[in-house]
């Protein structure tokens, strides 16, 4: 599940870098273009493998844990691809503010 958090960080980093020279809409497009392949490839592997491994166990506890990992990973991918861009656009001033040097 920690890998799915990295997908959100990856998307946000692409957005922040693109936002330096582009408007919000263009920065979101570039963030999608830069991170969609990584998110979909790694994410779908994680979802698929955990679903397959979960089907291999007959013990109910192990099956439930692995099934929940698969569902959780899928939900994280959906949130990152569909909800995170909206949050970044709404919170643009907070996300793109310049950090003060100490």
C-alpha positions as CSV (number, residue, x, y, z in Angstrom):
1,X,0.0,0.0,0.0
2,X,3.0,2.3,0.5
3,X,3.6,2.2,-3.2
4,X,0.2,3.7,-4.0
5,X,1.1,6.7,-1.8
6,X,4.3,7.1,-4.0
7,X,2.0,7.4,-7.0
8,X,0.3,10.4,-5.4
9,X,3.7,11.9,-4.7
10,X,4.8,11.3,-8.2
11,X,1.7,12.9,-9.7
12,X,2.0,15.9,-7.3
13,X,5.7,16.4,-8.2
14,X,5.0,16.4,-11.9
15,X,2.2,19.0,-11.2
16,X,4.4,21.2,-9.1
17,X,7.2,21.2,-11.7
18,X,4.8,21.9,-14.6
19,X,3.0,24.6,-12.7
20,X,6.1,26.8,-12.6
21,X,5.7,27.5,-16.3
22,X,2.1,26.5,-17.2
23,X,-1.4,27.3,-16.0
24,X,-3.4,24.8,-13.9
25,X,-5.1,22.9,-16.8
26,X,-1.9,22.5,-18.8
27,X,0.0,21.4,-15.7
28,X,-2.6,18.8,-14.9
29,X,-2.3,17.4,-18.5
30,X,1.4,17.3,-18.3
31,X,1.3,15.6,-14.8
32,X,-1.0,12.9,-16.3
33,X,1.2,12.5,-19.3
34,X,4.3,12.1,-17.1
35,X,2.9,9.8,-14.5
36,X,0.0,7.8,-16.0
37,X,2.2,5.0,-17.4
38,X,3.9,4.4,-14.1
39,X,0.7,4.6,-12.0
40,X,-1.2,2.3,-14.3
41,X,1.6,-0.3,-14.9
42,X,2.7,-0.6,-11.3
43,X,-0.8,-0.2,-9.9
44,X,-2.4,-2.8,-12.1
45,X,0.4,-5.3,-11.4
46,X,-0.2,-4.7,-7.6
47,X,-4.0,-5.2,-7.9
48,X,-3.7,-8.2,-10.2
49,X,-1.0,-10.1,-8.3
50,X,-2.7,-9.6,-5.0
51,X,-6.0,-10.8,-6.4
52,X,-4.4,-13.9,-7.9
53,X,-2.4,-14.7,-4.8
54,X,-5.5,-14.2,-2.7
55,X,-7.3,-16.8,-4.8
56,X,-4.6,-19.3,-4.1
57,X,-5.2,-19.5,-0.3
58,X,-8.0,-21.5,1.2
59,X,-7.5,-20.0,4.6
60,X,-10.2,-17.4,5.2
61,X,-7.9,-15.0,7.1
62,X,-5.1,-14.9,4.5
63,X,-7.7,-14.6,1.7
64,X,-9.4,-11.7,3.4
65,X,-6.1,-9.8,4.0
66,X,-4.9,-10.2,0.4
67,X,-8.3,-9.4,-1.0
68,X,-8.4,-6.2,1.0
69,X,-4.9,-5.2,-0.2
70,X,-6.1,-5.7,-3.8
71,X,-9.2,-3.6,-3.2
72,X,-7.3,-0.9,-1.3
73,X,-4.7,-0.6,-4.1
74,X,-7.4,-0.3,-6.7
75,X,-9.2,2.4,-4.7
76,X,-5.9,4.3,-4.2
77,X,-5.3,4.3,-8.0
78,X,-8.8,5.5,-8.7
79,X,-8.4,8.3,-6.1
80,X,-5.0,9.4,-7.5
81,X,-6.2,9.5,-11.1
82,X,-9.6,11.1,-10.5
83,X,-9.7,12.9,-7.2
84,X,-6.1,14.1,-6.6
85,X,-6.1,16.3,-9.8
86,X,-9.2,18.1,-8.5
87,X,-7.7,18.6,-5.1
88,X,-4.5,20.0,-6.6
89,X,-6.5,22.4,-8.8
90,X,-8.6,23.7,-5.9
91,X,-5.6,24.0,-3.6
92,X,-3.3,25.4,-6.2
93,X,-2.1,28.3,-4.2
94,X,-1.1,26.1,-1.3
95,X,0.5,23.4,-3.5
96,X,2.6,25.9,-5.6
97,X,3.6,28.3,-2.9
98,X,7.3,29.0,-2.7
99,X,9.1,27.7,0.4
100,X,11.1,30.2,2.4
101,X,14.7,29.4,3.0
102,X,15.8,29.1,6.6
